[in-house]
């Protein structure tokens, strides 16, 4: 693989980041041609990738931006974006269709190995290799086998630590194809019930995916259940999801449940105690909750109309007015 990369414009330097001697587009084109035009090479893609990514130290170097051989190469690497940071060798190679599936498979298979290494070391001020791998997979122009990528990511979710689960969940909308949103949403909805400590990243991600009405209903029920026991700083995200995941048909029911379950007096008290110790006023949970509600009502007419109707009603089903109604 080293010789092939060299012939296409990338020089591998021992213990240093690779050097790119041409533009990113030309390198990808030449590499794709070198593989497709040689049947022997095409048949050995798996072995070539495994050989290239055999060493953890080498992988770490290949995840960092390449070094441009000259200023002219740097300016041509990304036309019109001369100040942009060069891509990593891994990212460059992910743009080659014949290499992408095997690269992704190998990187995700090695993912747990890096997490194990990172757990035994201190990474002060240094981005973890596992995080760098996730970054390479974000915003790819084209995914050759989106179903396999999604399946491998969801499989990885099942055996990594909670902090890495959170990282993967947050990255999912930027990695998967729209066609895989339904599959991912089902997994996240199940995780919402089983791992409530991951509720915030799950809700933020589900808000970016296409979810069926049934899944959203299940997710809202899980969130409502945890409103009373949730940490104050988690509440703004939970309230935002509840309000913005609804429709004109169920908005009144959602708002009534939020009004009943949110104990604003306790939240305000907790906010004041937090403000005295560390947080500033604009970070206080009560302020953030009011801001979320206000923004949601301004952005969605059906929410605004439903809330005004509930606040103006005077019956036992709706209940008395609450502090939230002043928004």
PAKE-488272 format. One record per residue (C-alpha): chain; residue in three letters; x, y, z. Coordinates in steps of 0.05 Angstrom, whole numbers, plus 32768, in hexadecimal, padded with zeros to 4 digits. Layout:
BEGIN
{c A | r ALA | x X | y Y | z Z}
...
//
This chain:
BEGIN
{c A | r UNK | x 8000 | y 8000 | z 8000}
{c A | r UNK | x 803A | y 802F | z 800E}
{c A | r UNK | x 8052 | y 802B | z 7FC6}
{c A | r UNK | x 800C | y 8037 | z 7FAB}
{c A | r UNK | x 8002 | y 8074 | z 7FD7}
{c A | r UNK | x 8047 | y 808E | z 7FC2}
{c A | r UNK | x 8036 | y 8088 | z 7F78}
{c A | r UNK | x 7FF5 | y 80AF | z 7F84}
{c A | r UNK | x 8016 | y 80E9 | z 7FA9}
{c A | r UNK | x 8019 | y 80D6 | z 7FF3}
{c A | r UNK | x 805B | y 80C9 | z 8016}
{c A | r UNK | x 8059 | y 80A1 | z 8057}
{c A | r UNK | x 808E | y 80B9 | z 8087}
{c A | r UNK | x 80A1 | y 808F | z 80C4}
{c A | r UNK | x 8085 | y 80AD | z 8105}
{c A | r UNK | x 806B | y 80EA | z 80E0}
{c A | r UNK | x 802A | y 80FE | z 80BE}
{c A | r UNK | x 8027 | y 80EB | z 8074}
{c A | r UNK | x 803D | y 811F | z 8041}
{c A | r UNK | x 800E | y 8130 | z 8007}
{c A | r UNK | x 8032 | y 8145 | z 7FC7}
{c A | r UNK | x 7FF5 | y 8154 | z 7F9D}
{c A | r UNK | x 7FAD | y 816C | z 7FA5}
{c A | r UNK | x 7F7A | y 8144 | z 7FCD}
{c A | r UNK | x 7F4E | y 813A | z 7F90}
{c A | r UNK | x 7F87 | y 8122 | z 7F64}
{c A | r UNK | x 7FA0 | y 80F2 | z 7F99}
{c A | r UNK | x 7F5B | y 80D3 | z 7FA0}
{c A | r UNK | x 7F54 | y 80CC | z 7F55}
{c A | r UNK | x 7F98 | y 80AC | z 7F4C}
{c A | r UNK | x 7F8D | y 807C | z 7F87}
{c A | r UNK | x 7F49 | y 8067 | z 7F6C}
{c A | r UNK | x 7F68 | y 805B | z 7F27}
{c A | r UNK | x 7FA3 | y 8034 | z 7F44}
{c A | r UNK | x 7F73 | y 8004 | z 7F66}
{c A | r UNK | x 7F3E | y 7FFD | z 7F31}
{c A | r UNK | x 7F6E | y 7FF3 | z 7EF6}
{c A | r UNK | x 7F97 | y 7FBC | z 7F18}
{c A | r UNK | x 7F6D | y 7F7E | z 7F26}
{c A | r UNK | x 7FA2 | y 7F62 | z 7F55}
{c A | r UNK | x 7FA3 | y 7FA1 | z 7F7F}
{c A | r UNK | x 7F56 | y 7FA5 | z 7F7F}
{c A | r UNK | x 7F53 | y 7F5E | z 7F99}
{c A | r UNK | x 7F83 | y 7F6E | z 7FD1}
{c A | r UNK | x 7F61 | y 7FAD | z 7FEB}
{c A | r UNK | x 7F50 | y 7F8D | z 802D}
{c A | r UNK | x 7F96 | y 7F75 | z 803A}
{c A | r UNK | x 7FB4 | y 7FB8 | z 8025}
{c A | r UNK | x 7F87 | y 7FDF | z 8054}
{c A | r UNK | x 7F94 | y 7FB0 | z 808E}
{c A | r UNK | x 7FDF | y 7FB6 | z 8081}
{c A | r UNK | x 7FDB | y 8002 | z 8080}
{c A | r UNK | x 7FB2 | y 8005 | z 80C1}
{c A | r UNK | x 7FD7 | y 7FCF | z 80E7}
{c A | r UNK | x 7FFB | y 7FFD | z 8117}
{c A | r UNK | x 7FD5 | y 8029 | z 8149}
{c A | r UNK | x 800C | y 805D | z 8146}
{c A | r UNK | x 8007 | y 8060 | z 80FA}
{c A | r UNK | x 7FBB | y 8066 | z 80FC}
{c A | r UNK | x 7FC2 | y 80A1 | z 812C}
{c A | r UNK | x 7FEF | y 80C4 | z 80FA}
{c A | r UNK | x 7FC0 | y 80B4 | z 80C0}
{c A | r UNK | x 7F87 | y 80D5 | z 80E6}
{c A | r UNK | x 7FAC | y 8117 | z 80EB}
{c A | r UNK | x 7FAD | y 814A | z 80B1}
{c A | r UNK | x 7FE0 | y 8139 | z 807D}
{c A | r UNK | x 801D | y 8165 | z 8073}
{c A | r UNK | x 801C | y 818B | z 8031}
{c A | r UNK | x 805E | y 8185 | z 800B}
{c A | r UNK | x 805B | y 81CD | z 7FF4}
{c A | r UNK | x 8031 | y 820C | z 7FF9}
{c A | r UNK | x 801A | y 8201 | z 7FB2}
{c A | r UNK | x 8001 | y 81BB | z 7FC4}
{c A | r UNK | x 7FDE | y 81D8 | z 8002}
{c A | r UNK | x 7FB8 | y 820C | z 7FDA}
{c A | r UNK | x 7FA3 | y 81D9 | z 7FA5}
{c A | r UNK | x 7F8E | y 81A4 | z 7FD8}
{c A | r UNK | x 7F4D | y 81CA | z 7FE4}
{c A | r UNK | x 7F41 | y 81FC | z 7FAC}
{c A | r UNK | x 7F23 | y 823D | z 7FC5}
{c A | r UNK | x 7F33 | y 8229 | z 800D}
{c A | r UNK | x 7F7D | y 8235 | z 8011}
{c A | r UNK | x 7F7A | y 823E | z 805C}
{c A | r UNK | x 7F54 | y 81FD | z 8069}
{c A | r UNK | x 7F77 | y 81C8 | z 8091}
{c A | r UNK | x 7F8D | y 818D | z 8065}
{c A | r UNK | x 7F67 | y 814C | z 806D}
{c A | r UNK | x 7F84 | y 810E | z 808D}
{c A | r UNK | x 7F9D | y 80D3 | z 8064}
{c A | r UNK | x 7F62 | y 80AA | z 807E}
{c A | r UNK | x 7F31 | y 80DF | z 8068}
{c A | r UNK | x 7F51 | y 80E4 | z 8024}
{c A | r UNK | x 7F4D | y 8099 | z 801B}
{c A | r UNK | x 7F04 | y 8097 | z 8032}
{c A | r UNK | x 7EF5 | y 80BF | z 7FF3}
{c A | r UNK | x 7F0A | y 8084 | z 7FC8}
{c A | r UNK | x 7ECD | y 8056 | z 7FBD}
{c A | r UNK | x 7EF5 | y 8016 | z 7FB6}
{c A | r UNK | x 7F18 | y 8022 | z 7FF9}
{c A | r UNK | x 7EE2 | y 8041 | z 8023}
{c A | r UNK | x 7EBA | y 8004 | z 803B}
{c A | r UNK | x 7EF8 | y 7FDE | z 8051}
{c A | r UNK | x 7F17 | y 801C | z 8072}
{c A | r UNK | x 7ED8 | y 8028 | z 809A}
{c A | r UNK | x 7ED2 | y 7FDF | z 80AE}
{c A | r UNK | x 7F1A | y 7FDC | z 80C6}
{c A | r UNK | x 7F17 | y 801E | z 80EC}
{c A | r UNK | x 7ED8 | y 800B | z 8111}
{c A | r UNK | x 7EF3 | y 7FC5 | z 8121}
{c A | r UNK | x 7F30 | y 7FE6 | z 8140}
{c A | r UNK | x 7F05 | y 8019 | z 8165}
{c A | r UNK | x 7F01 | y 7FF1 | z 81A6}
{c A | r UNK | x 7F4C | y 7FE8 | z 81A6}
{c A | r UNK | x 7F58 | y 8033 | z 81A7}
{c A | r UNK | x 7F24 | y 803D | z 81DE}
{c A | r UNK | x 7F49 | y 8009 | z 8208}
{c A | r UNK | x 7F8B | y 802D | z 81FD}
{c A | r UNK | x 7F6D | y 8071 | z 820D}
{c A | r UNK | x 7F50 | y 8057 | z 824E}
{c A | r UNK | x 7F96 | y 8045 | z 8266}
{c A | r UNK | x 7FB4 | y 8089 | z 8255}
{c A | r UNK | x 7FA9 | y 80D1 | z 8265}
{c A | r UNK | x 7F98 | y 80FC | z 8229}
{c A | r UNK | x 7F9E | y 8142 | z 8243}
{c A | r UNK | x 7F91 | y 8174 | z 820C}
{c A | r UNK | x 7F96 | y 813D | z 81D7}
{c A | r UNK | x 7F5D | y 8125 | z 81AC}
{c A | r UNK | x 7F51 | y 80DA | z 81B5}
{c A | r UNK | x 7F5E | y 80AE | z 8179}
{c A | r UNK | x 7F18 | y 8091 | z 817E}
{c A | r UNK | x 7EFB | y 80D7 | z 8178}
{c A | r UNK | x 7F27 | y 80E4 | z 813B}
{c A | r UNK | x 7F0C | y 80A5 | z 811A}
{c A | r UNK | x 7EC5 | y 80BE | z 8123}
{c A | r UNK | x 7ED8 | y 8101 | z 8105}
{c A | r UNK | x 7EF2 | y 80E0 | z 80C6}
{c A | r UNK | x 7EAD | y 80C1 | z 80BA}
{c A | r UNK | x 7E86 | y 8102 | z 80C1}
{c A | r UNK | x 7E6C | y 8127 | z 8084}
{c A | r UNK | x 7E86 | y 80F7 | z 8050}
{c A | r UNK | x 7E72 | y 810D | z 800A}
{c A | r UNK | x 7E5C | y 80C6 | z 7FF9}
{c A | r UNK | x 7E53 | y 8085 | z 801F}
{c A | r UNK | x 7E5E | y 8046 | z 7FF6}
{c A | r UNK | x 7E3B | y 8017 | z 8026}
{c A | r UNK | x 7E12 | y 8040 | z 8056}
{c A | r UNK | x 7DEE | y 8004 | z 8075}
{c A | r UNK | x 7E2F | y 7FE2 | z 8089}
{c A | r UNK | x 7E4A | y 8023 | z 80A7}
{c A | r UNK | x 7E0A | y 802E | z 80CF}
{c A | r UNK | x 7E09 | y 7FE5 | z 80E6}
{c A | r UNK | x 7E52 | y 7FE8 | z 80FD}
{c A | r UNK | x 7E46 | y 8029 | z 8123}
{c A | r UNK | x 7E09 | y 800E | z 8147}
{c A | r UNK | x 7E2F | y 7FCE | z 8157}
{c A | r UNK | x 7E68 | y 7FF8 | z 8174}
{c A | r UNK | x 7E36 | y 801D | z 81A0}
{c A | r UNK | x 7E27 | y 7FDC | z 81C4}
{c A | r UNK | x 7E6C | y 7FD1 | z 81E3}
{c A | r UNK | x 7E8E | y 8015 | z 81EC}
{c A | r UNK | x 7E8E | y 803D | z 822E}
{c A | r UNK | x 7E56 | y 8070 | z 823B}
{c A | r UNK | x 7E82 | y 80AC | z 822A}
{c A | r UNK | x 7E92 | y 808F | z 81E6}
{c A | r UNK | x 7E4A | y 807A | z 81DB}
{c A | r UNK | x 7E39 | y 80C3 | z 81E4}
{c A | r UNK | x 7E6D | y 80D8 | z 81B0}
{c A | r UNK | x 7E54 | y 80A5 | z 817D}
{c A | r UNK | x 7E0B | y 80B7 | z 8188}
{c A | r UNK | x 7E1A | y 8102 | z 817F}
{c A | r UNK | x 7E40 | y 80F3 | z 813E}
{c A | r UNK | x 7E0C | y 80C6 | z 811E}
{c A | r UNK | x 7DE4 | y 80FD | z 80F9}
{c A | r UNK | x 7E24 | y 8114 | z 80D7}
{c A | r UNK | x 7E39 | y 80CD | z 80C3}
{c A | r UNK | x 7DFE | y 80A3 | z 80AF}
{c A | r UNK | x 7DD3 | y 80A9 | z 8070}
{c A | r UNK | x 7D8C | y 80C2 | z 8074}
{c A | r UNK | x 7D74 | y 807D | z 805E}
{c A | r UNK | x 7D8F | y 805F | z 809E}
{c A | r UNK | x 7D6D | y 8091 | z 80CD}
{c A | r UNK | x 7D34 | y 8062 | z 80DE}
{c A | r UNK | x 7D62 | y 8029 | z 80F3}
{c A | r UNK | x 7D8C | y 8058 | z 811E}
{c A | r UNK | x 7D4F | y 8078 | z 813E}
{c A | r UNK | x 7D35 | y 8034 | z 8154}
{c A | r UNK | x 7D76 | y 8024 | z 8177}
{c A | r UNK | x 7D7A | y 8068 | z 8198}
{c A | r UNK | x 7D32 | y 8064 | z 81B0}
{c A | r UNK | x 7D42 | y 8021 | z 81D2}
{c A | r UNK | x 7D81 | y 803E | z 81F1}
{c A | r UNK | x 7D58 | y 8078 | z 820C}
{c A | r UNK | x 7D32 | y 8047 | z 8238}
{c A | r UNK | x 7D6E | y 801C | z 824B}
{c A | r UNK | x 7DA4 | y 8052 | z 8254}
{c A | r UNK | x 7D83 | y 8092 | z 826D}
{c A | r UNK | x 7DC7 | y 80AF | z 827D}
{c A | r UNK | x 7DD1 | y 80B7 | z 8232}
{c A | r UNK | x 7D8F | y 80DC | z 822B}
{c A | r UNK | x 7DAC | y 811F | z 8215}
{c A | r UNK | x 7DD6 | y 8107 | z 81DA}
{c A | r UNK | x 7D9F | y 80D7 | z 81C5}
{c A | r UNK | x 7D69 | y 810E | z 81C5}
{c A | r UNK | x 7D96 | y 813E | z 819F}
{c A | r UNK | x 7DA5 | y 8109 | z 816B}
{c A | r UNK | x 7D5D | y 80F1 | z 8164}
{c A | r UNK | x 7D4A | y 813A | z 8158}
{c A | r UNK | x 7D76 | y 8138 | z 811A}
{c A | r UNK | x 7D5D | y 80F6 | z 80FF}
{c A | r UNK | x 7D1C | y 80E1 | z 80DD}
{c A | r UNK | x 7CF4 | y 80BB | z 8111}
{c A | r UNK | x 7CB1 | y 8099 | z 810B}
{c A | r UNK | x 7C77 | y 80B6 | z 8134}
{c A | r UNK | x 7C76 | y 8076 | z 815E}
{c A | r UNK | x 7CC0 | y 807C | z 8170}
{c A | r UNK | x 7CB7 | y 80C6 | z 8182}
{c A | r UNK | x 7C7D | y 80B5 | z 81AF}
{c A | r UNK | x 7CA6 | y 807F | z 81D3}
{c A | r UNK | x 7CE0 | y 80B0 | z 81D9}
{c A | r UNK | x 7CB4 | y 80E7 | z 81F6}
{c A | r UNK | x 7C96 | y 80B7 | z 8228}
{c A | r UNK | x 7CDD | y 80A4 | z 8240}
{c A | r UNK | x 7CF0 | y 80ED | z 8246}
{c A | r UNK | x 7CB0 | y 8100 | z 826B}
{c A | r UNK | x 7CBD | y 80C7 | z 829C}
{c A | r UNK | x 7D02 | y 80E4 | z 82AD}
{c A | r UNK | x 7CEE | y 812D | z 82B1}
{c A | r UNK | x 7CE4 | y 812C | z 82FC}
{c A | r UNK | x 7D25 | y 8108 | z 830C}
{c A | r UNK | x 7D52 | y 8127 | z 82D7}
{c A | r UNK | x 7D8D | y 8154 | z 82E8}
{c A | r UNK | x 7D79 | y 819E | z 82E1}
{c A | r UNK | x 7DAD | y 81AB | z 82AA}
{c A | r UNK | x 7D90 | y 8171 | z 8281}
{c A | r UNK | x 7D49 | y 818E | z 8281}
{c A | r UNK | x 7D50 | y 81C3 | z 8249}
{c A | r UNK | x 7D64 | y 818E | z 8216}
{c A | r UNK | x 7D2C | y 8160 | z 822D}
{c A | r UNK | x 7CF7 | y 8197 | z 822A}
{c A | r UNK | x 7D0F | y 81AC | z 81E5}
{c A | r UNK | x 7D08 | y 8165 | z 81CB}
{c A | r UNK | x 7CC3 | y 815D | z 81E9}
{c A | r UNK | x 7CA9 | y 819D | z 81CA}
{c A | r UNK | x 7CCA | y 819A | z 8186}
{c A | r UNK | x 7CBE | y 8150 | z 8178}
{c A | r UNK | x 7C73 | y 8158 | z 817B}
{c A | r UNK | x 7C40 | y 816D | z 8147}
{c A | r UNK | x 7C01 | y 8198 | z 8145}
{c A | r UNK | x 7BD8 | y 8159 | z 8155}
{c A | r UNK | x 7BFB | y 8148 | z 8197}
{c A | r UNK | x 7C1A | y 818B | z 81AC}
{c A | r UNK | x 7BE5 | y 8199 | z 81E1}
{c A | r UNK | x 7BEE | y 8155 | z 8202}
{c A | r UNK | x 7C3A | y 815E | z 8203}
{c A | r UNK | x 7C36 | y 81A4 | z 8220}
{c A | r UNK | x 7C07 | y 818E | z 8257}
{c A | r UNK | x 7C36 | y 8156 | z 826B}
{c A | r UNK | x 7C71 | y 8186 | z 826C}
{c A | r UNK | x 7C4B | y 81B7 | z 8297}
{c A | r UNK | x 7C38 | y 8181 | z 82C8}
{c A | r UNK | x 7C7C | y 815F | z 82CE}
{c A | r UNK | x 7CAA | y 819B | z 82D1}
{c A | r UNK | x 7CB1 | y 81B4 | z 8319}
{c A | r UNK | x 7CCA | y 81FA | z 8309}
{c A | r UNK | x 7CCD | y 8210 | z 8352}
{c A | r UNK | x 7D00 | y 81D9 | z 8361}
{c A | r UNK | x 7D26 | y 81E8 | z 8320}
{c A | r UNK | x 7D2A | y 8232 | z 8330}
{c A | r UNK | x 7D44 | y 8222 | z 8375}
{c A | r UNK | x 7D78 | y 81F2 | z 8359}
{c A | r UNK | x 7D8C | y 8227 | z 8326}
{c A | r UNK | x 7D98 | y 825B | z 835B}
{c A | r UNK | x 7DC3 | y 822B | z 8383}
{c A | r UNK | x 7DEC | y 821B | z 8345}
{c A | r UNK | x 7DF4 | y 8265 | z 8336}
{c A | r UNK | x 7E12 | y 8271 | z 837B}
{c A | r UNK | x 7E45 | y 823A | z 8373}
{c A | r UNK | x 7E5C | y 8239 | z 832A}
{c A | r UNK | x 7E2B | y 8245 | z 82F2}
{c A | r UNK | x 7E1A | y 828A | z 82D8}
{c A | r UNK | x 7DD1 | y 82A2 | z 82D4}
{c A | r UNK | x 7DCC | y 8297 | z 8288}
{c A | r UNK | x 7DE1 | y 824E | z 8292}
{c A | r UNK | x 7DAD | y 8241 | z 82C8}
{c A | r UNK | x 7D7D | y 8208 | z 82B6}
{c A | r UNK | x 7D3E | y 8232 | z 82C2}
{c A | r UNK | x 7D57 | y 8268 | z 8292}
{c A | r UNK | x 7D68 | y 8234 | z 825E}
{c A | r UNK | x 7D24 | y 8212 | z 8265}
{c A | r UNK | x 7CFF | y 8254 | z 825B}
{c A | r UNK | x 7D2B | y 8263 | z 8220}
{c A | r UNK | x 7D1C | y 821F | z 8200}
{c A | r UNK | x 7CD1 | y 8228 | z 820A}
{c A | r UNK | x 7CD2 | y 826F | z 81F0}
{c A | r UNK | x 7CFA | y 825C | z 81B2}
{c A | r UNK | x 7CCD | y 8220 | z 81A4}
{c A | r UNK | x 7C8E | y 8249 | z 81A9}
{c A | r UNK | x 7CA9 | y 827F | z 817B}
{c A | r UNK | x 7CC0 | y 824C | z 8148}
{c A | r UNK | x 7C83 | y 821F | z 8147}
{c A | r UNK | x 7C3E | y 823E | z 8141}
{c A | r UNK | x 7C19 | y 81FF | z 8155}
{c A | r UNK | x 7C3F | y 81FD | z 8197}
{c A | r UNK | x 7C31 | y 8246 | z 81A4}
{c A | r UNK | x 7BE7 | y 823F | z 8196}
{c A | r UNK | x 7BE2 | y 81FF | z 81C1}
{c A | r UNK | x 7C07 | y 821F | z 81FC}
{c A | r UNK | x 7BDC | y 825E | z 81FA}
{c A | r UNK | x 7B9D | y 8233 | z 81F8}
{c A | r UNK | x 7BB3 | y 820A | z 8234}
{c A | r UNK | x 7BCA | y 8247 | z 825C}
{c A | r UNK | x 7B87 | y 8269 | z 8250}
{c A | r UNK | x 7B5D | y 822C | z 8263}
{c A | r UNK | x 7B41 | y 8226 | z 82A9}
{c A | r UNK | x 7B2E | y 81DE | z 82B6}
{c A | r UNK | x 7B46 | y 81A3 | z 82DE}
{c A | r UNK | x 7B62 | y 817D | z 82A2}
{c A | r UNK | x 7B93 | y 81B6 | z 8291}
{c A | r UNK | x 7BA1 | y 81C9 | z 82D9}
{c A | r UNK | x 7BB5 | y 820C | z 82F6}
{c A | r UNK | x 7BE4 | y 823C | z 82D3}
{c A | r UNK | x 7C2E | y 822F | z 82E0}
{c A | r UNK | x 7C6E | y 8257 | z 82DF}
{c A | r UNK | x 7C7A | y 823E | z 8298}
{c A | r UNK | x 7C3C | y 8261 | z 827E}
{c A | r UNK | x 7C5D | y 82A6 | z 8286}
{c A | r UNK | x 7C88 | y 8299 | z 8249}
//
